[in-house]
Amino acid sequence: MTRLVVVSAGLSNPSSTTLLAQRLTAATVEALEEVEVTHVELRDLAHQLTDQLLTGFPGPELAAAQAAVAEADGLIVVTPIFSASYSGLFKTFFDVLETGALDGKPVLVAATAGTARHSLVIEHALRPLFAYLHAVVVPTGVFAATDDFAGTDLDSRIGRAAGELAALMGKVSRVDTVVTKRRTVEDEFAAVTPFEELLRQASHGG
């Protein structure tokens, strides 16, 4: 069964961020037909995220969400926009994921805000973040200002983005079979030349 995980960082209830996540999910499920969906509401995990930052250990619900993301075949991630970027809660969740959890994983990025002035956040904040995490970001990101929910253009963008995600999820069932293991910080420092040796080599070269 194809596994889709939807991560929403909406803070209020009801939330336009959660509403956009639900519409993206419905369109993706329709495109994939057979898919198992797991919803992760970061609002419910806020305290456990703080605890993991302080202790290094996730609580049970947060650990389950992290495992679901690591095992997913694709992700939909949606954040509200604060100060022209993703929310701190959203960023914290991806900060505490295990290194390599998103390697090669298809991700549909989306965001909500009060006005269209924040629409470029998809390109200058979200896309670079997930490119750094080695995810495969679908070409169409979905931004929705408050006014967009009353129009029809949002539906077409949702449908296009969902179709792109479904296509990527359908091509590769498990990303770990095609992705080379990423080098970690520990790998980089596994064989470090002592500083004294570097000085000796420099002096001999001079």
C-alpha positions as CSV (number, residue, x, y, z in Angstrom):
1,M,0.0,0.0,0.0
2,T,1.3,3.5,-0.9
3,R,1.8,5.6,2.2
4,L,1.1,9.4,2.2
5,V,1.9,11.5,5.3
6,V,0.3,15.0,5.6
7,V,2.1,17.4,8.0
8,S,0.1,20.5,8.9
9,A,1.4,23.3,11.1
10,G,-1.8,25.2,11.6
11,L,-2.2,26.7,15.1
12,S,-5.8,27.7,15.3
13,N,-8.9,25.5,15.2
14,P,-10.4,25.7,12.6
15,S,-7.3,26.5,10.6
16,S,-6.9,27.6,6.9
17,T,-3.6,25.7,6.9
18,T,-5.4,22.5,7.9
19,L,-8.1,23.2,5.4
20,L,-5.5,23.5,2.6
21,A,-3.9,20.3,3.8
22,Q,-7.2,18.5,3.6
23,R,-7.9,19.7,0.1
24,L,-4.4,18.7,-1.1
25,T,-4.9,15.3,0.5
26,A,-8.2,14.7,-1.1
27,A,-6.8,15.6,-4.6
28,T,-3.8,13.3,-4.1
29,V,-5.8,10.4,-2.8
30,E,-8.1,10.7,-5.9
31,A,-5.1,10.7,-8.2
32,L,-3.5,7.7,-6.4
33,E,-6.7,5.7,-5.8
34,E,-5.2,3.3,-3.3
35,V,-3.2,5.0,-0.5
36,E,-2.9,4.9,3.2
37,V,-3.0,8.5,4.7
38,T,-1.5,9.6,8.0
39,H,-2.2,13.1,9.3
40,V,0.3,14.8,11.6
41,E,-1.0,18.0,13.3
42,L,2.0,19.8,14.7
43,R,-0.2,21.8,17.0
44,D,-0.8,18.7,19.0
45,L,3.0,17.9,19.2
46,A,4.2,21.4,20.2
47,H,5.2,20.5,23.7
48,Q,6.9,17.2,22.7
49,L,8.9,19.1,20.0
50,T,10.2,21.5,22.7
51,D,11.0,18.6,25.0
52,Q,13.0,16.9,22.2
53,L,15.0,20.1,21.5
54,L,15.9,20.2,25.2
55,T,16.4,16.5,25.9
56,G,17.2,14.9,22.6
57,F,14.4,12.3,23.0
58,P,10.9,12.4,21.4
59,G,7.7,11.7,23.2
60,P,5.6,8.7,22.0
61,E,3.3,10.6,19.7
62,L,6.2,12.6,18.2
63,A,8.2,9.4,17.7
64,A,5.3,7.9,15.9
65,A,4.9,10.9,13.6
66,Q,8.7,10.8,12.9
67,A,8.5,7.1,12.0
68,A,5.5,7.7,9.7
69,V,7.4,10.4,7.9
70,A,10.5,8.2,7.5
71,E,8.4,5.3,6.1
72,A,6.2,7.4,3.8
73,D,6.3,7.2,0.1
74,G,5.4,10.8,-0.2
75,L,4.6,13.9,1.9
76,I,2.3,16.9,1.8
77,V,3.6,19.7,4.1
78,V,1.7,22.9,4.8
79,T,2.7,25.8,7.0
80,P,1.2,29.2,7.9
81,I,3.5,32.1,7.0
82,F,5.0,34.2,9.9
83,S,7.5,37.0,9.3
84,A,7.8,36.1,5.6
85,S,8.8,32.5,6.2
86,Y,7.5,29.1,7.5
87,S,6.5,28.9,11.2
88,G,8.9,28.0,14.0
89,L,6.7,25.0,14.8
90,F,7.0,23.7,11.2
91,K,10.7,24.2,11.1
92,T,11.3,22.5,14.5
93,F,9.5,19.3,13.3
94,F,11.9,19.0,10.4
95,D,14.9,20.0,12.5
96,V,14.4,17.0,14.8
97,L,13.9,14.4,12.1
98,E,16.6,11.8,11.8
99,T,19.3,12.7,9.3
100,G,18.4,11.2,5.9
101,A,14.7,10.7,6.7
102,L,13.6,12.7,3.7
103,D,16.3,11.6,1.2
104,G,14.7,11.1,-2.2
105,K,11.2,11.4,-0.8
106,P,8.6,13.3,-3.0
107,V,7.2,16.3,-1.1
108,L,4.4,18.7,-2.0
109,V,5.0,22.1,-0.3
110,A,2.2,24.5,0.5
111,A,1.6,27.6,2.6
112,T,-1.2,29.9,3.8
113,A,-1.1,33.6,4.6
114,G,-3.5,36.5,5.0
115,T,-2.4,38.2,1.8
116,A,-0.8,37.3,-1.6
117,R,2.2,39.4,-0.7
118,H,3.7,36.3,0.9
119,S,3.3,34.1,-2.2
120,L,7.0,33.9,-3.0
121,V,7.6,32.1,0.3
122,I,7.3,28.8,-1.6
123,E,10.3,29.6,-3.6
124,H,12.6,31.5,-1.2
125,A,11.9,29.5,2.0
126,L,10.1,26.1,1.6
127,R,11.7,24.8,-1.6
128,P,15.3,25.5,-0.4
129,L,14.6,23.9,3.0
130,F,13.4,20.6,1.4
131,A,16.1,20.7,-1.2
132,Y,18.6,20.9,1.7
133,L,16.9,17.9,3.3
134,H,17.4,16.0,0.0
135,A,13.7,15.6,-0.7
136,V,12.3,15.7,-4.2
137,V,10.0,18.8,-4.2
138,V,7.2,18.7,-6.8
139,P,7.4,21.5,-9.4
140,T,4.1,23.1,-8.3
141,G,4.0,24.6,-4.8
142,V,0.6,25.8,-3.6
143,F,0.2,29.1,-1.8
144,A,-3.2,30.2,-0.6
145,A,-4.1,33.7,0.7
146,T,-7.4,34.1,2.5
147,D,-9.1,35.4,-0.6
148,D,-8.0,32.3,-2.6
149,F,-10.3,30.0,-0.8
150,A,-13.3,31.8,-2.3
151,G,-12.0,31.4,-5.9
152,T,-11.6,28.6,-8.5
153,D,-7.9,29.1,-9.4
154,L,-6.9,27.4,-6.1
155,D,-8.6,24.2,-7.2
156,S,-6.6,24.0,-10.4
157,R,-3.3,24.6,-8.6
158,I,-4.2,21.9,-6.0
159,G,-5.1,19.5,-8.8
160,R,-1.9,20.1,-10.7
161,A,0.3,19.8,-7.6
162,A,-1.5,16.6,-6.4
163,G,-1.1,15.0,-9.8
164,E,2.7,15.8,-9.8
165,L,3.0,14.2,-6.3
166,A,1.0,11.2,-7.3
167,A,3.2,10.7,-10.4
168,L,6.4,10.8,-8.3
169,M,4.9,8.4,-5.7
170,G,3.8,6.0,-8.3
171,K,7.2,5.7,-10.0
172,V,9.2,4.6,-6.9
173,S,7.6,2.6,-4.2
174,R,10.5,2.8,-1.7
175,V,13.0,5.6,-2.0
176,D,15.7,3.9,0.0
177,T,16.3,1.4,-2.8
178,V,17.5,4.1,-5.2
179,V,19.1,6.7,-2.9
180,T,22.8,6.5,-1.9
181,K,23.4,6.9,1.8
182,R,24.3,10.4,2.7
183,R,27.6,11.2,4.5
184,T,27.0,12.4,8.0
185,V,29.0,14.7,10.2
186,E,30.5,11.7,11.9
187,D,31.6,10.3,8.5
188,E,33.4,13.6,7.7
189,F,35.4,13.6,11.0
190,A,36.1,9.8,11.0
191,A,39.7,10.3,9.8
192,V,40.9,13.8,10.7
193,T,44.6,14.7,10.1
194,P,46.0,16.1,13.4
195,F,46.8,19.8,13.3
196,E,50.5,19.1,14.2
197,E,50.8,16.9,11.1
198,L,49.3,19.7,8.9
199,L,51.9,22.1,10.3
200,R,54.7,19.6,9.6
201,Q,53.5,19.1,6.0
202,A,53.3,22.8,5.5
203,S,56.8,23.4,6.8
204,H,58.3,20.7,4.7
205,G,56.5,22.1,1.7
206,G,58.0,25.6,2.3
